């Protein structure tokens, strides 16, 4: 089987994690969001590497974890809930040096799917680990989309529809090549 890495990125509360859960349920290999795992690790060790306390430490930890995730992907189609580009762009947004194009050269994704801002979904999904509003999430989405375009990375925009319809759409796009 051919190794294919598919990044699902975009707006906070855009339905990325829910989509990954559905894809996993359908038998696809998936990798959960580095940010959530970093927050869990910080909480377990009573650390301060949270995005709201130490954005740089958080973004660096996410970048390192995402690179390890990318390297560990098996010889199959693997879907990533956020990835190295998300962490790199987070570093750039806070004014820190970011790897930029080097990220895609080191850890290229075969396909990138963008989850767009979706206010109804954002407001319905209250999350204690998300301490920013819809406007900030929308700015993050625009930054990611523009950054990927500037690096020459083709993207597909995920439709705003049910999780099952989204998973069907992803599978059809993947099958079409």
N, C-alpha and C positions, 0 to 999 in steps of 0.2 A: 504494500500500500504506500502511496506517496504521502510524504509529510507536507501538510498544508497548515499554515498558521493564519487564523482569522482573528483580527482584533475588533472587538466591539467597544466603542468609545463614545464620547459625546457628553450630553447634559446629565448632571446629577438628577436622579429620580426620573430618568428618561426611559426606564424599564429594562436596562441592561442586565441587571442581576436576575430579574424575573425571566427574561428571555434565555439566559444561560441555564437557569434551572430547568426550563422546558426542553432545551436542547439536550441537556444531560439525561433527562427523563426519556428522551427519544434514542438514547444510546451514544450520543456524541461525546468525545473527550472535551472537558471544559476545565478552565483554570479560574478560580475565584479572584475577586478584586484585591490587588495588593494592599490598597489603602485600608480596607477593613481588617486584613490580617495584621498589618502594622499596628493599627489601633488596638486590636486584641492583645498583641504582644506587649505593647506599652502598658496597657491596663494590668496585665498579668505580672509585670515586673515593677509596677508603680513608677513608670517612667514619665518623661515629659515630651516625648516625640510625637505629640499630637499636632494635627494641622492648625489647630486654634491656639496652641502654646508655642510651638517651635516648627514653623512651616518648612524651614530649610531642612532640619533633621528628618522630618516626616517625608519630604519629597525625595531626599537622598535614600532613605530606607526603602521607599516604594520603588525607586529606580533600580536599586540593587536586587530587590526581590523579583521585580518584573524581568530583569535580565536572566536571573536564575530560572525563572519559570519558562522563559523563551528557550533557554538552552536545554531544559529537561523535557521539552515537548516530544512525544513519541512519534513513531512513524505512522501517523494517521492524521486526519483532520482534527485540529485542536482549536477550540474557541477560547479567547482570552477576554475576561471582563476587565477592561482597561489594561494598560501595558506600559512599556518603556517610554513611548511618546507622551503619554499622559504625565508621567513624572518629570520628564524633561521640560515639557511646557509649563508645568507647575513651578519648576525652578526659575524659568524665564519670567513668569508672571510676578515673582517676588524679587526680581532684580538680581538673581544669582546666575553665575555661569551655567549654561546648559549645554549638553552635548550636541543638540541640533541635528544636522544631517548625519553626524556620526552614529546617532542612534539607529536610524534606518539602515545604515551600512552594516552595523554590527548585528542588529536584530531586525531584519526586514520581515514585514508581514505580507503574506500573499494576497490578502484581502483586508480591507478596512471598512467597517460598517459604522456609520454615525447615527447615534440615537439623538434626535432633535429635542429641543426644549418642548415640554408638554405641560402647561400650567396645571391642568386638571389632575394629571398623574402626580406632579410634584406636590400639590397641596393635599392630595389623598394619602400620600405616603409619608407620614410623619416619622422621622428617624432621629433618635438622639445623637447619632454620630454625624449628622448633617447639620451644621450650625450656620448655614448661610441661606439666603433667600433665593427666590426664583430669578430675580434680576442678575444676581451674581452668578448663578448657575448658567444663565443664558450667555453672559459674557464669557464664561469658561468655554462653553460650546463654540462660540464664534472664534475664540482664540485657537482652539484645537483644530477646527475646520480650516481656518486660514493658515495655520502652521503646517498642516499636512499638505495643503495645496501648494504652499511655497516650497516645500521639499519635493514636490512632484509626485506625491502619493495619491493615487486614485482612490476615491471613496464611493460608497453607496449609502444613500440616505434611507434609514429605516422608516417605514411607514408608521403613522399613528393609527394603530388598530389593536385588536385583541392579541394576547400573547401567542395563542395558537396560530393566528393568521400571520403574525410576525415570524414565528418559527418556520411555517410553511414557506414564506417569502424567502427567508435565508436559505433554506434547503434548495429551493428552485434556483436562486442566484448561484449557489455553489455548484449545482448540477449543470448549469448553463456554461460554467467556466469563467 
